């Protein structure tokens, strides 16, 4: 049995619809944040900043869930459960600039989306998530599907 084909859901994963990343807090409580994401063909990639709560959570417990959806189509979504397999500062700023352009049409991130001086205190971290379970939902009536 082959791998399911989720190609019709890539628009949800490769921005700019909404994506919410859930990580696990030290006390076991879930913590969810809106994130920008993309898919490189192997990994779901998100970006955070060094020291942010979600960055600390992913280092302590790499199990995450990403929910991607388009608010204009509430009956269609993509849930990706996975494991963070890499967190690196290498290439993180370039990835963040790419996501900034994808989601806002503006780049670079520092200077166009947020004040440029934040680049001196915020260190981007590129996080690669290996999907382990994917749930795709399209409950729209048949006539609404492309």
N, C-alpha and C positions, 0 to 999 in steps of 0.2 A: 504494500500500500504506500503510495507516494505522499509527499508533503503537501498539505493543503495550499491552494493558490490564494494569496491575500492581495494580489496585485490591484484589485479594484478598491482597496482600502489605503493605498499608498498616499493618496491626497490627504488623508487624516494624519499620517505619520510624518509627512514632509512639509509641514507648516502651510499656511498659517492658521488653520483651525486651532482650537483649544487643546492643550495637553496638560494633564495634572499628574504629577509624580508623587507617589506615596512611598515614604521610607518609614523605618521603625525607630522610634525614640528609645533612649537607654532604658526607660521604664516599661517598654513594650507597647506604648500607645502609638497609633499611626500618626504620621505627620504628612500633610499633603500641601504641595505648592504648585502653582502654575509655572510651567517651564516651556521653553522653546526646544524643539527636537527635530531630528532628521534620522534617516536610515541610510547606512552606507552599503547596504547589500548583505551585511553580516550582523552588524550591531546597530542598535538604537543608540543614538548619541544625544546627550544632554550636556549642558554647561552650567556650572555653578561657580561660586567663588570660594577660595580657600577660607576655612573657618566658619562658613555658613552652616546652619543647623543641618541642612540636608547633606552637605558634604561630610560632616562628622558622622551622621547617621549611616551613610553608605559605607564609610570606612569601617565602622563597628559591626554593621550587619548589611551585607551586600544584596540582600533580597529586597526587590522593589516591585512596584506595580505602576504602570503608566497607562492612563486612560486618555485616549484621543477622541475628540468628537467635534462636530460642527454644530454650533448652537442653532443654525438655520435648518438643520436636519436632525432633530432630537431623537429620531428613531434609528439612527445609524451611528455606530461607535466601534472602536477597536480598543480592546484591553490587552495589554502585554504584561505578563508577569515574567520576571527574569532576574538574573544575577549580574551585578556590576562586576565586570572582569578586569577593568582597567580604569584607573583615575590618574590623569597625567596633566601637567602644566605644559608639556611639549605640544605645540600646535593648538593649544586651547584658545589663545587670543584670535588666531586666524579662524577657527571654528566659530567663535562668538561673533566675529565680524560677519561671517557668512550667514549665521542665523539672524543677525540684526538686519541684514539686507533682505533676507527671505521674509521675515515677519513684519518689518516696518518700512522697508524700502530705503532705509538709511544705513550708512556705514561710513566710518568705523563706529563700533559700539560706544567706545569712550570718545566723547566729543559730539556725537550725533544723537545717541539715544540717552545717554547719561552724561553728566558733566565730565569734561576731559580730566580734571584733577583727580577723579576717583581712580584713574589708572595708576596713581602712585600708592594707593592703599589697598586696592582690590586686585587679587591674583586669580585669573580664570583657571578653572579646572575642567578638563574634558573628561566626561564619564561615558564609558562604553558598556552598554547593557546587552548581555546575551539572552535573547528571548528563550524561555523554557516552556511557556504556555501562552497561547494566543486565543482570544475569544473575539470573533468578529460578529457584529449584530447589524442586520439590515431588516428592520421590521416595517419598513415603509410598504404601503400597498403596491402591488405589482405595477400599476400604471404610473407610479412616481419614480420607479427605478429607471436609470438610463439604459 
